[in-house]
Amino acid sequence: MECIRARQRASAVKPCKWEVDVRNSMEFLPRSDRRRIGLIAGSGPEAGADLWLKVIEETKALLGACYLGDLDAPSVRIVSSPVLGLSMELESNDVAVWPELERIFDDLSGQTDYIAIACNTLNYYERQIRAVPRAAELVSVGEVVEGFLAQRGLESVALLGAEPVTRMNKWSAYQRLSGRFEIEIPEDPACLHQIIYDVKRLGGADPSVVERFDALLDGLESETVLLACTELPLIPCAGGGKDLVDVTRLLARRLVENATLATA
């Protein structure tokens, strides 16, 4: 028998009371009606795999005791394109990046219901994607984060990401936050940009990567820090007592809710 009542779940981002109350009243779709998820990766491939893993984890967490094994696992299609790695310098590579992203999105759109891009920088293309009617719906990281901050009642946060993101200009998927929240950017965005490149090249556990990222976190004044690059959650760090918000997990959670809940 299908279990239809959601239970409170534990995750890397602790739910507030509002979220707990809502989740306790949620109803699940029958297995046969659950929606399909598409993931676009490549910037970088490990970040795409990390989002996929978190989609699985969030499915188990949301279903709780109703998760009975493989038959309750999410239906996921993932496409990873190395061309999308050009997004680190998005403005100068737009002519190559956008056609590739659009091609992948269109391919996935006929096979899935909700699509997420495993790259904060590439979410810049939200408007272009939504300008054309497609079968699948984009789950935008900017919208997910904006909703999270509003629900938590936060007024100021630090934003960590690649330079196209932290510039907060028209190329940033987070420009929408500047009118509603006080956003702290690291003093040396180029240093953070290089750390992200080094995660792609050396891995998040590289000692020099961890040391430099810890030092960067220590220099922030904000207590809440958005890890707005899919490489940053791959770095194992203590956080120096700050509340590190894994944006990848927020995105995974929204995908799972959209795919699984009857009210989505």
C-alpha positions in Angstrom: 0.0 0.0 0.0 1.2 3.5 -0.9 2.1 5.6 2.1 0.7 9.1 1.7 1.6 11.0 4.7 5.0 12.7 4.9 7.2 12.7 8.0 9.6 15.2 9.2 13.0 14.6 7.8 16.6 15.3 8.8 18.9 16.9 6.3 22.0 19.1 6.0 19.8 22.2 6.1 17.8 22.0 9.4 14.1 22.7 8.7 12.4 25.6 10.4 9.0 25.2 12.2 7.1 26.5 9.2 8.7 23.8 7.0 8.1 21.1 9.5 4.4 22.0 9.8 3.9 22.0 6.1 5.8 18.7 5.5 3.8 16.9 8.2 0.6 17.6 6.1 2.1 16.6 2.7 0.7 13.8 0.6 2.8 11.6 -1.8 1.9 10.7 -5.3 1.5 7.0 -6.1 4.7 5.6 -7.5 3.3 5.4 -11.0 2.4 9.1 -11.0 5.7 10.5 -9.7 7.3 12.9 -12.0 10.6 12.5 -13.8 13.7 14.6 -13.0 16.3 15.8 -15.5 19.8 17.0 -14.5 22.2 19.0 -16.7 25.8 18.6 -15.7 29.3 19.3 -17.0 30.2 22.4 -15.1 31.5 20.3 -13.5 30.8 16.6 -13.8 31.4 15.9 -10.1 29.0 18.6 -9.2 26.3 17.0 -11.4 27.0 13.6 -9.6 26.7 15.4 -6.3 23.3 16.8 -7.2 22.1 13.4 -8.3 23.2 11.8 -5.1 21.5 14.5 -3.1 18.3 13.9 -5.1 18.4 10.3 -3.9 19.1 11.3 -0.3 16.3 13.9 -0.3 13.9 11.3 -1.7 14.7 8.9 1.1 14.5 11.7 3.7 11.1 13.0 2.4 9.5 9.6 2.1 10.9 8.4 5.4 9.5 5.1 6.4 7.5 5.1 3.1 10.7 4.6 1.2 10.8 0.9 0.6 13.8 0.5 -1.8 14.5 0.8 -5.5 10.9 1.1 -6.6 10.7 4.4 -4.6 13.9 5.8 -6.0 13.5 8.9 -8.2 13.3 8.6 -12.0 16.4 10.6 -13.2 18.0 11.3 -16.5 21.3 13.2 -16.5 23.3 14.7 -19.3 26.9 15.9 -18.8 28.5 18.1 -21.4 32.2 19.2 -21.1 31.3 22.3 -23.3 29.3 23.7 -20.3 32.6 24.0 -18.4 33.1 27.2 -20.4 30.6 28.8 -18.0 33.4 29.9 -15.6 33.9 32.8 -18.1 30.3 33.0 -19.1 30.2 36.4 -20.7 33.0 35.7 -23.1 31.8 32.2 -23.9 28.1 32.8 -24.2 28.1 32.1 -27.9 29.3 28.6 -27.3 27.5 27.8 -24.0 23.9 28.8 -24.7 23.4 26.7 -27.9 24.8 23.6 -26.0 22.7 24.2 -23.0 19.5 24.8 -25.0 20.2 21.6 -27.1 20.5 19.5 -23.9 17.5 21.1 -22.3 15.3 20.4 -25.3 16.5 16.8 -25.4 15.7 16.3 -21.8 12.4 18.1 -22.0 10.8 15.3 -23.9 11.9 12.7 -21.4 11.4 14.5 -18.0 9.0 16.8 -16.1 11.4 19.0 -14.0 14.9 19.9 -15.0 17.7 21.5 -12.9 21.1 22.8 -14.0 23.9 21.6 -11.8 25.7 24.9 -12.1 24.7 28.2 -10.4 26.4 30.2 -13.1 24.4 28.5 -15.9 21.1 29.4 -14.2 21.7 32.8 -15.8 19.8 31.4 -18.8 16.6 31.0 -16.8 14.9 33.7 -18.8 15.9 32.3 -22.2 14.8 28.8 -21.2 11.4 30.0 -20.0 10.9 32.3 -23.0 10.1 29.2 -25.2 7.2 26.8 -24.1 8.7 23.4 -23.3 7.3 20.2 -22.0 9.5 20.2 -18.9 9.8 22.9 -16.3 13.1 24.5 -15.2 13.6 24.5 -11.4 15.6 27.7 -11.0 18.3 27.8 -8.3 17.7 31.6 -8.0 14.0 31.1 -7.2 14.8 28.2 -4.7 17.3 30.3 -2.8 15.1 33.4 -2.8 12.3 31.4 -1.3 14.6 29.8 1.3 15.9 33.2 2.5 12.4 34.6 2.7 11.0 31.6 4.6 13.9 31.8 7.1 13.4 35.6 7.6 17.0 36.3 6.7 18.0 39.9 5.8 21.7 39.5 5.0 23.9 36.6 3.8 27.3 36.1 2.2 27.3 34.8 -1.4 30.1 32.6 -2.5 30.3 31.5 -6.2 32.2 31.9 -9.4 32.9 35.4 -10.6 29.9 35.6 -13.0 27.7 34.9 -9.9 29.4 37.2 -7.3 29.5 40.2 -9.6 25.7 40.4 -9.1 25.3 42.0 -12.5 23.0 40.9 -15.4 25.1 37.7 -15.8 24.4 36.6 -12.3 21.4 34.2 -11.5 21.4 35.9 -8.1 21.0 39.5 -9.2 17.3 39.1 -8.1 18.5 39.0 -4.5 20.1 42.4 -4.4 16.9 44.4 -4.0 15.6 42.2 -1.1 18.6 41.2 0.9 21.9 42.6 2.0 24.5 40.5 0.1 28.1 40.2 1.3 30.7 39.3 -1.4 34.2 38.1 -0.4 36.9 40.8 -0.6 38.9 38.8 -3.2 36.4 37.2 -5.6 39.4 36.2 -7.9 40.7 34.1 -5.0 37.4 32.3 -4.7 37.2 31.8 -8.5 40.6 30.1 -8.4 39.5 27.9 -5.6 36.6 26.7 -7.7 38.9 26.0 -10.6 41.2 24.0 -8.3 38.3 21.9 -7.0 37.5 21.0 -10.6 41.2 20.2 -11.2 42.4 18.7 -7.9 39.2 17.8 -6.0 37.6 19.4 -3.0 39.7 17.4 -0.5 43.0 18.9 -1.7 44.7 20.3 1.4 45.5 23.6 -0.3 41.9 24.0 -1.4 40.6 23.3 2.1 43.1 25.7 3.7 42.3 28.6 1.3 38.6 28.1 1.6 38.7 28.0 5.4 40.7 31.3 5.3 38.1 32.9 3.0 35.3 31.9 5.3 37.1 33.3 8.3 37.2 36.7 6.5 33.4 36.9 6.1 31.2 38.9 8.5 27.9 37.2 7.7 26.8 34.3 9.9 24.9 32.7 7.0 26.9 31.8 3.9 25.3 30.6 0.6 27.5 28.1 -1.2 26.3 29.3 -4.6 28.6 27.1 -6.7 28.2 23.4 -7.1 31.9 22.8 -6.5 31.9 24.4 -3.0 29.9 21.8 -1.1 32.6 19.3 -2.3 35.1 21.0 0.0 35.2 19.3 3.5 35.5 22.2 5.9 34.3 23.1 9.4 32.9 26.4 8.4 34.2 28.3 11.4 30.9 28.3 13.2 29.1 29.8 10.3 25.8 28.5 8.8 26.9 27.1 5.4 23.9 26.7 3.2 24.4 24.0 0.6 22.5 25.4 -2.4 22.9 22.1 -4.2 20.9 20.4 -1.5 18.2 23.1 -1.5 17.8 22.5 -5.3 17.7 18.7 -4.8 15.0 19.1 -2.2 12.8 21.2 -4.4 13.2 18.7 -7.3 12.2 15.9 -5.0 9.2 17.8 -3.7 8.0 18.6 -7.2 8.4 15.0 -8.3 6.9 13.3 -5.3 4.3 15.5 -3.6 0.7 15.5 -4.7 0.4 19.2 -4.1 3.5 20.2 -6.1 
